[in-house]
Amino acid sequence: MAQREIFVIDMEKTAERLKDHLRMLTQTIGERSVLLPENPKKIQEYIETFYQDMDIPVHCKPYPCHDPGCQSYPLPYTFRNFTLQWKT
């Protein structure tokens, strides 16, 4: 019978990592806005790099925003959706 790996999650480290991600996304990179068009690209690159550093392939797929709130944006804008493929 194949042995299973046991993973132990350190909740303090996990909480710190989450805080680090939040700081990066909300303070360092900042607002995701069409008024700051460079920020969504920075966010995309940050998320892609995070997963690629763990050897997890990331594929970014554009999709249109059909939310009525998007209509108020002054520029055409495409939101992005990330698809992660876990190695088996």
TAMOWO-V36676 format. One line per field, one symbol per residue. burial: + if it has 24 or more other C-alpha atoms within 12 Angstrom, else -. A space follows every 10 residues. Layout:
burial=???
This chain:
burial=---------- ---------- --------+- --+------+ +-++--++-- -------+-- ---------- ------+-+- --------
